[in-house]
Amino acid sequence: PVPEGVMDEGGLVLNDANQLDEHRVITDAVRQAGGHIVLQILHAGRYAKVADCVAPSAIKARINSFTPRAMTTDEIWATVQAFANTAQLAQQAGYAGVEVMGSEGYLLNEFTAAITNQRDDEFGGSFEARIRFPLEVIKAVRAAVGPGFILIYRISSIDLMEGGMTADEIARFAKQVEAAGADLINTGVGWHESAVPTIAASVPRAAWVDAVRNIKQAVA
């Protein structure tokens, strides 16, 4: 949604109507083939391999050489609107919906976890304050695209980080994600910097089913 949120230097950003034709090539092809496609909106946060990367707090990720700058409160609110703007552009481009990336240790996930969120404003501290940013994003996106557009939220079913969200917090958060306007919840497992393997060949199939079940039971 914003240049500082790209995964790597030169990464794609959708924040202007002049970029829509590039996306319509894809959405038209999918629609003509009888399919539907959604656009994932990802802000990499402290995982962004760019010098001006940002995060809830200025805490460096062990998988990135750049140390992020802590976002100001005004920047957070501006980023909420940036997510909504990208979602609205995705709708104009012909996507069937959007998925808001809130898992795997990217920006929104960084706000929900105390290990990376050491703020003392309205977006940090208590559990309710730490989850405020992603909930505001969901509400802003829903308001921008209306009721007939698919809104998926990708949630971290387990952070696998010391100081990450607890199972109870994740279940409570999932309920609020649903209430904020998400149509679907997609589950991710672990942060990219976690020392615990999640998708390696050595990991048994359905190894994380309990983490996913925790969310499913909360919103079913």
Solvent accessible surface area in square Angstrom, and as a share of the most:
residue,aa,sasa,rsa
1,P,14,0.09
2,V,23,0.13
3,P,82,0.52
4,E,46,0.21
5,G,2,0.01
6,V,16,0.09
7,M,75,0.33
8,D,76,0.39
9,E,142,0.64
10,G,74,0.71
11,G,31,0.30
12,L,169,0.84
13,V,35,0.20
14,L,10,0.05
15,N,61,0.31
16,D,61,0.32
17,A,61,0.47
18,N,137,0.71
19,Q,46,0.20
20,L,8,0.04
21,D,97,0.50
22,E,120,0.54
23,H,28,0.13
24,R,89,0.32
25,V,109,0.63
26,I,84,0.43
27,T,2,0.01
28,D,52,0.27
29,A,59,0.46
30,V,40,0.23
31,R,128,0.47
32,Q,157,0.70
33,A,90,0.70
34,G,65,0.63
35,G,29,0.28
36,H,161,0.72
37,I,51,0.26
38,V,52,0.30
39,L,33,0.17
40,Q,77,0.34
41,I,4,0.02
42,L,42,0.21
43,H,2,0.01
44,A,0,0.00
45,G,0,0.00
46,R,8,0.03
47,Y,4,0.02
48,A,0,0.00
49,K,89,0.38
50,V,5,0.03
51,A,80,0.62
52,D,87,0.45
53,C,1,0.00
54,V,2,0.01
55,A,1,0.01
56,P,1,0.01
57,S,13,0.09
58,A,62,0.48
59,I,53,0.27
60,K,94,0.40
61,A,0,0.00
62,R,160,0.58
63,I,65,0.33
64,N,5,0.03
65,S,95,0.61
66,F,73,0.30
67,T,80,0.46
68,P,4,0.02
69,R,118,0.43
70,A,43,0.34
71,M,7,0.03
72,T,73,0.43
73,T,39,0.22
74,D,115,0.60
75,E,57,0.26
76,I,0,0.00
77,W,81,0.28
78,A,64,0.50
79,T,5,0.03
80,V,3,0.01
81,Q,108,0.48
82,A,16,0.12
83,F,0,0.00
84,A,7,0.05
85,N,57,0.29
86,T,4,0.02
87,A,0,0.00
88,Q,76,0.34
89,L,11,0.06
90,A,0,0.00
91,Q,67,0.30
92,Q,92,0.41
93,A,2,0.01
94,G,28,0.27
95,Y,14,0.05
96,A,29,0.23
97,G,0,0.00
98,V,0,0.00
99,E,16,0.07
100,V,0,0.00
101,M,12,0.05
102,G,3,0.03
103,S,0,0.00
104,E,18,0.08
105,G,0,0.00
106,Y,15,0.06
107,L,0,0.00
108,L,1,0.00
109,N,2,0.01
110,E,0,0.00
111,F,0,0.00
112,T,1,0.01
113,A,0,0.00
114,A,51,0.40
115,I,56,0.29
116,T,2,0.01
117,N,6,0.03
118,Q,127,0.56
119,R,32,0.12
120,D,143,0.74
121,D,41,0.21
122,E,71,0.32
123,F,0,0.00
124,G,7,0.07
125,G,52,0.50
126,S,62,0.40
127,F,17,0.07
128,E,99,0.45
129,A,18,0.14
130,R,19,0.07
131,I,1,0.01
132,R,83,0.30
133,F,0,0.00
134,P,0,0.00
135,L,20,0.10
136,E,30,0.14
137,V,0,0.00
138,I,0,0.00
139,K,98,0.42
140,A,16,0.13
141,V,0,0.00
142,R,41,0.15
143,A,87,0.67
144,A,26,0.20
145,V,11,0.06
146,G,22,0.21
147,P,130,0.82
148,G,81,0.78
149,F,11,0.04
150,I,64,0.33
151,L,0,0.00
152,I,21,0.11
153,Y,0,0.00
154,R,48,0.18
155,I,2,0.01
156,S,3,0.02
157,S,3,0.02
158,I,53,0.27
159,D,2,0.01
160,L,36,0.18
161,M,36,0.16
162,E,166,0.75
163,G,41,0.39
164,G,16,0.16
165,M,16,0.07
166,T,77,0.45
167,A,64,0.50
168,D,90,0.46
169,E,28,0.12
170,I,2,0.01
171,A,15,0.12
172,R,95,0.35
173,F,3,0.01
174,A,0,0.00
175,K,108,0.46
176,Q,70,0.31
177,V,0,0.00
178,E,84,0.38
179,A,91,0.70
180,A,17,0.13
181,G,21,0.20
182,A,12,0.09
183,D,81,0.42
184,L,99,0.49
185,I,47,0.24
186,N,56,0.29
187,T,36,0.21
188,G,1,0.01
189,V,33,0.19
190,G,1,0.01
191,W,8,0.03
192,H,98,0.44
193,E,7,0.03
194,S,15,0.10
195,A,94,0.73
196,V,64,0.37
197,P,74,0.47
198,T,30,0.18
199,I,168,0.85
200,A,50,0.39
201,A,114,0.88
202,S,95,0.61
203,V,26,0.15
204,P,97,0.61
205,R,233,0.85
206,A,78,0.61
207,A,47,0.37
208,W,58,0.20
209,V,68,0.39
210,D,99,0.51
211,A,15,0.12
212,V,52,0.30
213,R,110,0.40
214,N,37,0.19
215,I,4,0.02
216,K,137,0.58
217,Q,129,0.57
218,A,18,0.14
219,V,38,0.22
220,A,117,0.91
